[in-house]
Amino acid sequence: MNAPRVVIVGAGFAGYHAARGLQKHAPDAEIVLINPTDYFLYIPLLPEVAAGILEPRRICVSLPDRLPKVKLVLGTVTDVDIDNHRVEWVDPEGRSGVMDFDRLVLAAGSVNKLLPIPGVAEYAHGFRGISEALYLRDHITRQLELAAMTDDRDERDARCTFVVIGAGYTGTEVAAQGQLFTARLVRQLPALRNQPVRWLLADLADRLLPGLSPHMSATAERVLRRRGVDVRVGESVEHAGPDCLRMTSGEEIRTRSLIWCVGVRPDPLVEALSLPTDRGRLQVHETLVVRGRAHVFACGDCAAVPDLTRPGSITGMTAQHAQRQGALVARNVVASLRGQDLQPYKHHDLGFLVDLGGWKAAANPLQIPLSGPAAKTVTRGYHLYSLPGNRTRTAADWAINAVMPPRAVQLGLVGADRVPLDCTSPG
């Protein structure tokens, strides 16, 4: 009798931990993981890559190394025939493939949320992957180096102005790390000694980190304002151009740097499945089984998982939920293959962490509000614990950079044409 085949789509937090759990709990099953890259990306530390604090490989965990019992298929899923238990994909060289499955785990994740604002798609850059982080690091370095070369005051001011739209986790951390990054760069460029470098963080919400506690929001805003970051709440971009943008307040800001961190939406694969959705996410039972499809499971950002701790709502699109849903879906897939009862997903938030660069952070572990060095210690400890690999190297980078701040150079590895604001492929 052939071993049952379990196919997992996506290797983000949910997909990676689903594969890891199945590798442990389903030794008799064939486990296949379909993903465009051969690594799991630890997205929470991406702003530190953009700021030159961590090397990119530190947060890219090798899938073949960590999942030796899982068959990795490099590719992007293009079609899922749920009734006939079949999935199709295209590999990085454009070749197509097809595979049958006994159980399917949809963990496709999310993509950039692109709003219909003129010019944003053409002139803004997202922040969801390694390529975008590397591009942003080079872009910031290049803007300041070009600013140091010119005698045109308007051009210099524009190149030294950086605008981040979206003040959630990502936008707040990008602005915080970016401001410290440019402060270090300016010290390398004597021509910019008296040049102000402006960072602006804007969001239509009435405060920073609108989904988190008021304490964390106030802490983040206080830290950013003390560093000179121009924090705008209740405001966003109305029109973007190559060297100027107009805010919803009517103010025009000259800049060559528009960083888009507004949020995410489920991967377009979800819509193509023609299955019931809730706010764009697949409807699932609390056991993570897709409604009406006993052989299909979904977890992470692409799944509308009922939040049993808050009846009537669904779980948030956070790594904390995705990781735990991935672990549970592995156990439930095994249970379904063995004809056993499935467990419901129930998780109380353990708190949230926001790294503000330097020795600053905001955190509320177990609902205990922390800020400053205490919050920073908890934040880094949590990231080291959650990072599936490269922990020693990551800790070493942090230790070295604490005494010897990194120097920035342009590597030129990723051009602007390689990182358009893409809202159709996984981030």
Helices and strands as residue ranges (DSSP letters): E 5-9, H 13-25, E 30-35, E 39-41, G 43-45, H 46-50, G 56-59, E 60-62, H 63-66, E 71-74, E 76-81, E 86-90, E 96-100, E 103-106, E 110-112, H 120-123, H 130-149, H 153-159, E 161-165, H 169-188, G 190-192, E 198-203, H 214-226, E 230-233, E 237-240, E 244-247, E 252-254, E 257-260, E 264-266, H 268-272, E 277-278, E 281-283, E 296-298, G 300-302, E 303-304, H 319-337, E 353-355, E 361-363, G 365-367, E 370-371, H 372-386, H 391-403, G 416-418
